[in-house]
């Protein structure tokens, strides 16, 4: 009997993943990962309640649950990079790094040390072996697909990974949980920063990066129209929280962040969602990671996501050289943001990607 260790977060997806694996005849053990300790006593970090929920679900399923602490690994491998990226004016995606460094590295290593044959999580994605290569596939439920966050996984990681709910729709997962009497069947999906939780983001970041106020200028004429609290608190395409009131001579349209000038500490804004300054028809990505271990062909038609919730956009790879990937889009993309990831797909197969420069 193969032994599978399931990363149980306290949520319904990982609980159902464990339940399904047990029903399929695997020897299943749950592991709850605690990865944040910086301010675990406040109202925003839900790890204590999540552990209680994971334990209750494990008890209902009839499996053991172990709690492990990867806070040091998270701080060194994920959070340090998170802060340095924001300090440089970029907008990182900590979930991508958290998956590759914690859930599928620290946790995988721990599980193998315990004698597991495989690990499993509640991610909405799928793994397929094709001609000797493990492919990372989109989930059946396109509204929940999480392959974007998993694009850095490699062959060794995918060979040891199961995604038991990847072929299910969310409503089916909740139905299975309810019928099985799992106590977290109706638990709300988690949002917020990976393992840090939901909290006022600007206030949280200010604990680690001091405020550096500066000017907000209109991009067309460099006119000063407001003040910002620090460039690290803003991201391209941002509309809320700019604090720009009525500007004399400007139409009553919403303002959007269009650019950052780090050396001058200036935040540039424009009016209108479809302003040309918010649109780009190409990008360069670095820190490349390809699921198969080999880069894709250039000048083929692919699809790419530049943010998790953005729809797939037709594109082609113009060049792959010097650790960089040049991607051209068939139609301009909105608010392409340095620090976020550009993830490439060929139909339902996630090929990999890189960090937008």
N, C-alpha and C positions, 0 to 999 in steps of 0.2 A: 504494500500500500504506500503510495507516494505521500510524503509529508509536505503540506503547504502552510506557510505562515502568512497570515493576512494582516495588512496594515489597517487597523480599525480606528477610525477617527472619532467615533461617537455618532456619526451620521448614518442615514438609512442606506446609502449606496454601499459602503464598505460592510455594513451588517448583512445586507442581502448577498453580497459577494461571498462572505464566509458561509452563509446558509446554503447557497447553491453548491459550493464546493463540497460541503459535508454531505449533501444529498447525492452528489456524484461519486461518493465513495472515497474521497481523500481524507487523510488524517490532518485535521485542521487545528491550528492554534492561532489565536489573535495576539497582535502586538499593538499597544497604544504608544505613540511617539509623543513625548513632551519635548518641545524644541525651543521654547521661549521662556525666559525667567526674568527678564529685565524689569517688569512691573506687573508681576502675576497677581498682585493683590488688588488691582483696580477693577473697574466695572467692565473693561473691554476685553480682557483675555479670558476666554471661556474654557480653558483647559481642564479645570477641576470638574465642571459640569460635563464636559465632553468625555472625561474618563469615567464618570459615573454612568453616562449613557452607554459607553462602549462596554462596560462591565455588565450592565443590565442586559444588553443585547447578546453578549457572549453567553451569559447564564441561560437566556431563553433558547439559544441555539444548542447549548450543551457542549461548549468548548471552553478551554482555558484561555485566560487573557493575561499577558505580561505587559507591564509598563516599563518603557525604556526612556532614558534621557539623552537626547542628542543636542542639548542646548549649546555645548561648546562647539560642536561641529557646525551647527547652524550659524552661530556668531562668526566663526572664522571663515566659513565657505560661502555663506549667503549674505548675512547682514552687513559685513564689512564692505562687500562689493556693492550692495544696495546703497549704502551711504556715500561711497566714493563716486558712484554714478550720478546721484542727485547733486552732489557738490560740484560736479563738472558740468551741470546744466542739462544732463540727459534724464530720461524717464525710464528707469529699468523695469523689468518684469520679474519680480522675485520668485513667482511661481515656477518659472522656467528653470532657474538655478536651484530652487528648492527640490524640484523633482529629480534633476540630474545628480545633485550632490547629497541629498538627504534621503529621500524616499527610495531612490533606486541605486544608491551607493552605500551610505551609512547603514540604512535599514537592510539592504540586500546582503551586505557583508555580515551583519549581525545574524540574519536568518540562516545564512550558510554555515556560520559558526555553530549555530544551534542544531545543525544537521538537516536543515530543510532541503527538499529537492527543488522547490519553487517558492516564489512569493506571489502575492496577489494584492490588488488594491481595488477600490471602488471607482476608479477612473472610467469615464465614458470614452473608450477607445478599443481597438481590437488588434490582435497580433496574428499574422498569417505566415506560415513558412511556404516559400515559393522558390523552387529550383535551388534549394539549399540556403536561401537567404531569408532571414526574418524580416517581415514587412510590418511597419506600423500603419494601421488602417484607421480611417475615421469610424466613429461610432455609428450605429444604426440610427440613433436619435440625433439628427443634425443640429437640433437646438441645444443639445447638451455636449456635443463632441468636444473632447479635451485634448485631441492630438496636437493642437497648437502648443500646448504647454509641455508636451512630451518629446518635442522634435530632437532634443539632444541625446535621447537614449540610443545606445549602440547595440551591436549584435549580441555581445555577451550579456547585456542587461535584458534584452528582449527574450533571449533564449531561456531565461529563468523566470519570466513574468507571465502572469495570467490576469486578464481583465474580465472577470465573470459577468459583469453587467453591460459590457460593451455592445452586445447584440440586442439589448432591451431598450424600450422607451421608458422614460422616467415614470410615467403613470403605471407601467407594468411593475417596476421596481417597488413602488409604494403599495401596489395591490398585493404583491408577494409578501411584503413585510407585514401588511395588515392581516392577511390570511394566516400567516405563521405566528401571529401574536407578538411580533417584535415591539418592544416598548417605544422605540424611536421611529415608528412607521410614519408619523406625521411631522417629524422634526423639520424645521425650516432649514433650507440649504444654507451653508456657511458662505459668507462673503468676506471681503477685506483682505489684508495682507496675509500671505501664507504663514500660518502658525502664530501670527501676532494678533489677528482678529480685527474686528470692526472698531474703529476709534477715530476721533477727529484728526485727520491726517496731518494738517499743518501744525497743530499743537504737538503731535507726536514727533514729527521731524525736527521741530525746534529744540527738542531736548538734546539732540545730537549735533545739529548744524545751526550755528547762530544766525539770527536774522541779519540780512544785509540789504536794507531798503534802497530803492533807486527809482528812476523815472520810468513811467509808462509813456511811450511815444506812439503816435500814429505813423504807420509805415510809409504812407504816401508823401508826407511833407516833414517828417521828423518833429512834428509839433508835440510838445509835452502836454498830456491831457490827464495825468494822474501819477500816483506813486504805488510802487509794489513793495512787498515786505521782504523779498528775497527771491531770486530767479529759481531757486530749487523748489519753490512751492507751486510752480506753474508748469503746465505742459502744453504742447502745441495743440490747438483746437479747443482749448479750455474756454468756456463761456461764463461759468459761475465764479463768483468770488473775486472779480476784478476790481470792484469798487469804483467803477467809472460812472459818474452821473451824467446829466445832460451836458453835452459838449457843444458850445456855441458854434453854429454853422454846420453841424453834423446832423444827418437825418436820425430819426428815432428807430434805429436798428440795433440789434445786439452786437456786442464786441466780442472778438475771438483773439486768443493768443496766436500770433503768426510766426514769431521768431524771438530768439534771445541773443543779445550781444553781451557775451560774458565779460570781455575786457572793459567795456564801458558800464556794465551792470544795468543795461537797458532792456526793458521788455517792450517788444513791438506788437501792436494790435491792429486789427482791421475790422471793418464792419461787413456783415453778411457772411452767411455760412459758406457760400460758393465763391468767395473772393479768390482771385488768381493766386494770391500769396499763400493760400492754404492748399493748393493743388500741386502735385508733382507727378511727372510721368516716368520717373526713373529713380533708382536709389542704389546706394552701395552698402553692402553688408560685410561685416568681418566676424571673427570668432566663429568660423563656419563649422558646422557639425552635420554630417550626412549619416543617416540611419544605416545604410548598407555598408558604410565604410568607404564608399567610392563616390566622387562627385557626379552629379547628373550631366547629361550632354548639354552643350551650349547650342543655342539657336533652335531649340525645340519649343513647342508651345506647352507651357505649364500654367498652373494657377498659383496664386500666392495670397497670403493674408499678411497684412501689416499691423493688425491688431486682432485680438481674440474675437471680438464681436463684428469685425468687418467681414463682408461677404468675400468669397473667393474672387480674385481678379485675374483675368487672362494676362499672361506675361511671357517673356522669354529671357533666358540668361544670355546676356551679350558677351560676357567674358568671366573667366575664372582664373585669376592669377594673383600671386603674391598674397595668398590668404584672404583674398577679397572676391566678392561676387557682385557683378554689375547686372542689375535687373531692370528691364524696360517693360512698361505696362502698355496695354492696348488703349486704355483710357486713363486720364489722370486720377491719382488717388488722393484722398482727402487727409490732411494732417499727418503725413508720414513723419514719425517722431523718432529722433535719435535715442537709442537706448532700448526701444522696443524691438521685437523680433520680426523678421520677415521669414515666413515659413512657406516652403514650396510643396505643392501637391501635383501628382499625376493621377488624375481621376480620384479614387478614394485612398490612394497611397500617399502617406506623408513621407517626403523624401529627406527632409531636414531643413536647414536654413542657417540664419546667422543674425547677428545683432546689427541693427540699422546704424550707420555712421552719420 
